[in-house]
Amino acid sequence: MPTLLAVKIQRLSASLPPIQRNGHSLNLRNLNGWQRLWVVTASAMFIYFSGLKPLDDSSQTQSVQIRLYKDAYGDFREPRCLRYQTEPLSSLPPLSLEDSFKPGSCSHIWRTRMKSLDPSKPYTERDFDAEMQAGIDRSYRQSLLYGSIIAAILSALLYAVGWVVAWVAGGFRRSK
């Protein structure tokens, strides 16, 4: 007894018009077992590398960003860090490396301001939020792009290996 999902897939594949290529009809029903296995495996790779993996990478990036947020907001609440938010960056003394790990050292403001597009304008919590969100978005898009490329390459390699195995096996069948 076929399941409801199998019946729906069968109806959907029957309703799709066949694709003609070199006089041959390309339809899901015309695929052999190895090609069907490749379609399922390639689909699973695309779902993982282009869907699940970027979300996982993004959540890891966000957990790092949360720690950074907590430390940076401590700097924004520190009265002595007000000059690191308002004065031009060129007039501020650079912070030493040992200061950068102390809470309330203003180092988070100074470091993110060094990377900003216009370090001469005042730096607010809103600017910091926007830069952190842009970093999370950039990380997600980058992971999505790399995941899609990896899935495409692995899918192509898997298909090529399957084609070579089928070609070799076909040679043995003809020789009998």
MIVOLO-628550 format. One line per 4 residues: number of its first residue (from 1); their letters; for each residue x, y, z of N, C-alpha, C. Coordinates in steps of 0.001 Angstrom, whole numbers, plus 500000, padded with zeros to 6 digits. Example, Ala and Ser with C-alpha at 12.3 -4.5 7.8 and 13.67 -1.06 7.14 Angstrom:
# MIVOLO-628550
1> AS> 513190 494310 507800 512300 495500 507800 513200 496700 507800  512850 497750 507080 513670 498940 507140 512900 500030 507870
# end
This chain:
# MIVOLO-628550
1> MPTL> 500846 498819 500000 500000 500000 500000 500888 501240 500000  500863 502028 498930 501706 503230 498887 501198 504283 499868  502144 505034 500428 501788 506098 501363 501231 507283 500603  500607 508186 501349 500034 509380 500749 501115 510222 500079
5> LAVK> 502291 510319 500724 503395 511090 500153 503867 510473 498837  503977 509150 498793 504418 508488 497568 503422 508716 496439  502134 508683 496755 501103 508919 495732 501195 510349 495221  501389 511308 496126 501494 512718 495711 502726 512934 494840
9> IQRL> 503849 512326 495207 505073 512466 494404 504874 511842 493033  504211 510698 492994 503965 510027 491717 503070 510896 490827  502022 511479 491397 501138 512360 490618 501883 513599 490131  502720 514170 491024 503484 515360 490645 504446 515047 489508
13> SASL> 505172 513932 489604 506134 513610 488544 505420 513262 487242  504205 512697 487333 503448 512384 486121 502911 513652 485464  502640 514698 486288 502080 515926 485732 503143 516842 485132  504418 516621 485487 505485 517463 484940 505738 517102 483476
17> PPIQ> 505870 518105 482634 506169 517782 481235 507590 517240 481115  507791 516239 480275 509150 515698 480126 510062 516711 479443  511316 516697 479845 512318 517584 479263 512989 516825 478126  513037 517438 476970 513657 516803 475813 515102 517260 475690
21> RNGH> 516013 516295 475555 517431 516631 475363 518030 515563 474452  518542 515997 473341 519136 515085 472358 518168 513975 471944  516898 514326 471866 515901 513352 471442 515485 512392 472534  516059 512499 473744 515710 511621 474855 514886 512399 475863
25> SLNL> 513927 511742 476425 513085 512360 477434 513739 512210 478802  513919 513335 479488 514470 513311 480842 513313 513480 481821  512984 512438 482519 511892 512466 483467 512354 511696 484698  511815 512038 485855 512227 511355 487075 511939 509857 487014
29> RNLN> 510883 509477 486302 510563 508056 486206 511551 507306 485321  512290 508003 484464 513240 507355 483573 514613 507142 484214  514808 507640 485422 516106 507502 486084 516276 506081 486611  517511 505568 486496 517772 504252 487075 518019 504405 488574
33> GWQR> 518246 503305 489259 518406 503322 490708 519576 504159 491181  520710 504091 490470 521883 504866 490858 521641 506354 490670  520954 506731 489595 520665 508143 489366 519680 508664 490410  518728 507848 490781 517787 508252 491832 518516 508417 493164
37> LWVV> 519433 507507 493444 520239 507618 494659 521070 508903 494631  521605 509244 493466 522373 510485 493330 521475 511702 493583  520254 511702 493030 519326 512827 493230 519027 513000 494719  518752 511903 495412 518446 511974 496845 519668 512456 497625
41> TASA> 520836 511902 497319 522062 512291 498032 522419 513750 497757  522328 514158 496496 522642 515552 496155 521665 516503 496842  520399 516133 496881 519404 516974 497566 519723 517085 499052  520089 515952 499662 520442 515973 501083 521678 516842 501328
45> MFIY> 522662 516769 500417 523862 517606 500580 523508 519083 500471  522644 519444 499512 522255 520848 499380 521471 521317 500597  520603 520472 501123 519847 520855 502320 520797 521074 503489  521764 520180 503654 522694 520323 504774 523637 521511 504589
49> FSGL> 524378 521520 503462 525412 522543 503276 524855 523931 502982  523659 524018 502385 523107 525325 502041 521986 525757 502971  521556 524869 503851 520471 525220 504750 520845 525098 506212  521142 523882 506631 521394 523646 508052 522742 524161 508524
53> KPLD> 523785 523928 507755 525142 524341 508160 525260 525865 508302  524757 526662 507341 524840 528120 507545 524084 528600 508782  522958 527956 509093 522225 528350 510298 523023 528011 511552  523673 526853 511552 524503 526462 512688 525689 527409 512840
57> DSSQ> 526344 527726 511724 527474 528665 511767 527014 530026 512263  525831 530452 511827 525298 531745 512238 525007 531768 513733  524485 530657 514268 524198 530628 515704 525492 530650 516517  526558 530017 516010 527844 530072 516699 528396 531489 516667
61> TQSV> 528257 532158 515530 528694 533550 515420 527913 534422 516391  526607 534155 516503 525787 534954 517411 526183 534747 518862  526581 533532 519246 526980 533310 520638 528257 534087 520961  529164 534180 520002 530367 534986 520196 529981 536464 520274
65> QIRL> 529041 536872 519409 528604 538268 519386 527925 538651 520704  527210 537709 521329 526532 538008 522594 527554 538332 523678  528627 537551 523735 529690 537857 524707 530297 539227 524427  530512 539517 523149 531071 540813 522768 530111 541942 523126
69> YKDA> 528811 541730 522900 527798 542721 523268 527878 543061 524751  527932 542023 525586 527958 542259 527032 529159 543099 527425  530312 542762 526898 531522 543525 527227 531448 544944 526665  530958 545056 525425 530907 546387 524804 529895 547288 525496
73> YGDF> 528751 546742 525884 527769 547581 526572 528273 548027 527937  529147 547231 528538 529810 547689 529759 530668 548907 529466  531351 548896 528321 532150 550059 527910 531267 551268 527630  530118 551055 526992 529214 552178 526686 528638 552786 527962
77> REPR> 528511 552011 529020 527976 552520 530295 529056 553178 531161  530298 552964 530830 531419 553503 531605 531605 554995 531271  531525 555895 532261 531656 557338 531978 532998 557716 531354  534084 557050 531740 535390 557433 531180 535534 557016 529712
81> CLRY> 534620 556166 529217 534678 555751 527813 533936 556712 526890  533318 557734 527460 532564 558685 526644 533456 559375 525619  534700 559671 526002 535597 560327 525039 535940 559394 523879  535953 558071 524111 536224 557116 523023 535030 557011 522066
85> QTEP> 533874 557504 522501 532698 557505 521637 532555 558810 520856  532992 559909 521440 532687 561216 520857 533863 561916 520186  535058 561750 520721 536204 562463 520152 536701 561768 518881  537348 562527 517984 537913 561889 516792 538919 560814 517197
89> LSSL> 538888 559727 516508 539732 558583 516856 541217 558928 516777  541578 559818 515869 542993 560178 515716 543532 560912 516940  542661 561556 517732 543130 562289 518912 543196 561418 520161  542718 560177 520089 542704 559300 521251 543973 558466 521333
93> PPLS> 544455 558221 522543 545646 557359 522669 545259 555908 522395  546089 555173 521680 545765 553761 521451 545816 552983 522764  544991 551973 522854 544949 551161 524069 545993 550055 523988  546570 549735 525123 547573 548669 525144 546870 547308 525099
97> LEDS> 547624 546304 524752 547076 544962 524624 546555 544438 525957  547270 544713 527045 546798 544209 528339 545526 544917 528801  545297 546161 528340 544056 546871 528668 542858 546298 527923  543084 545678 526794 541965 545265 525953 541141 544134 526560
101> FKPG> 541654 543454 527576 540902 542363 528182 540259 542751 529513  540463 543968 529944 539884 544415 531211 538481 544978 530964  537520 544650 531852 536190 545232 531689 536236 546740 531907  535476 547464 531121 535431 548914 531246 536662 549618 530736
105> SCSH> 537449 548944 529905 538690 549544 529409 538482 550359 528142  537279 550378 527624 536920 551103 526399 537483 550440 525144  538082 549285 525285 538741 548644 524149 537755 548182 523082  536559 547756 523495 535580 547298 522500 535136 548456 521616
109> IWRT> 534926 549598 522229 534548 550776 521453 535698 551174 520536  536897 551189 521081 538057 551619 520294 538293 550682 519113  538238 549351 519365 538498 548388 518278 537428 548429 517195  536164 548487 517586 535116 548511 516552 535096 549847 515822
113> RMKS> 535477 550902 516521 535533 552205 515871 536677 552282 514869  537765 551555 515152 538896 551507 514216 538476 550888 512886  537522 549951 512944 537069 549257 511740 535934 549982 511029  535353 550990 511663 534188 551658 511070 534591 552502 509869
117> LDPS> 533590 552812 509065 533849 553554 507823 534294 554983 508075  533720 555624 509088 534057 557016 509367 534436 557152 510848  535717 556922 511177 536118 556983 512593 536113 558392 513169  535856 559406 512356 535857 560777 512884 534517 561147 513504
121> KPYT> 533430 560471 513129 532123 560824 513687 531906 560100 515017  531032 560627 515884 530758 559982 517168 530215 558558 516966  530521 557704 517908 530173 556295 517811 529161 555963 518903  527983 555500 518510 526915 555231 519466 526631 553733 519557
125> ERDF> 525772 553381 520511 525347 551986 520645 524615 551528 519382  523886 552436 518761 523176 552102 517528 524167 551745 516413  525262 552484 516310 526300 552158 515324 526907 550789 515626  527159 550540 516918 527720 549255 517317 526758 548117 516966
129> DAEM> 525470 548302 517276 524462 547281 516942 524427 547012 515446  524449 548082 514659 524396 547923 513201 525614 547163 512683  526784 547461 513216 527995 546752 512777 527983 545287 513191  527487 545004 514392 527416 543611 514849 526414 542825 513995
133> QAGI> 525255 543415 513696 524263 542733 512869 524788 542525 511460  525501 543514 510938 526094 543361 509600 527115 542225 509594  527856 542077 510688 528817 540975 510785 528133 539616 510805  527017 539507 511531 526255 538255 511571 525692 537944 510191
137> DRSY> 525121 538954 509535 524551 538754 508189 525628 538348 507190  526784 539007 507265 527884 538695 506357 528363 537254 506578  528449 536850 507827 528871 535485 508150 527871 534467 507601  526582 534748 507721 525558 533823 507215 525626 533709 505695
141> RQSL> 525716 534847 505015 525779 534823 503537 527033 534106 503055  528140 534329 503727 529386 533674 503349 529282 532165 503548  528722 531743 504655 528543 530316 504918 527572 529696 503920  526532 530427 503557 525565 529949 502558 526235 529777 501199
145> LYGS> 527045 530731 500797 527750 530652 499516 528718 529481 499498  529552 529372 500535 530518 528274 500587 529818 526921 500648  528731 526837 501410 527983 525591 501502 527396 525182 500168  526881 526144 499419 526318 525840 498097 527404 525372 497135
149> IIAA> 528550 526003 497190 529666 525599 496322 530137 524194 496687  530278 523927 497979 530711 522592 498414 529705 521535 497984  528411 521813 498172 527379 520840 497789 527388 520596 496285  527571 521647 495491 527608 521487 494030 528818 520657 493604
153> ILSA> 529973 520938 494185 531187 520192 493821 531061 518725 494233  530595 518478 495463 530430 517097 495909 529399 516350 495065  528337 517052 494697 527304 516437 493868 527859 516074 492490  528618 516970 491902 529222 516703 490593 530225 515552 490679
157> LLYA> 531033 515532 491723 531993 514440 491896 531286 513099 492096  530224 513112 492879 529469 511887 493100 528863 511379 491800  528327 512292 490995 527746 511890 489713 528835 511344 488781  529984 512000 488767 531083 511546 487910 531561 510148 488324
161> VGWV> 531685 509918 489608 532091 508588 490085 531044 507554 489685  529774 507879 489851 528707 506963 489441 528736 506683 487956  529000 507704 487155 529061 507534 485701 530231 506618 485322  531385 506822 485946 532560 505993 485655 532300 504540 486060
165> VAWV> 531714 504329 487227 531405 502965 487675 530429 502306 486705  529407 503047 486270 528438 502492 485316 529109 502175 483985  530025 503009 483545 530730 502787 482278 531586 501520 482359  532312 501382 483480 533150 500197 483666 532271 498945 483760
169> AGGF> 531206 499008 484544 530326 497855 484689 529669 497491 483356  529333 498497 482562 528760 498235 481238 529742 497512 480329  531011 497795 480452 532038 497125 479656 532117 495652 480021  531943 495303 481284 531970 493898 481700 530723 493145 481191
173> RRSK> 529593 493827 481166 528375 493178 480703 528429 492860 479222  529035 493737 478435 529128 493523 476977 530078 492398 476625  531104 492194 477433 532129 491217 477093 531652 489770 477326  530547 489579 477963 530057 488222 478228 529369 487630 477035
# end
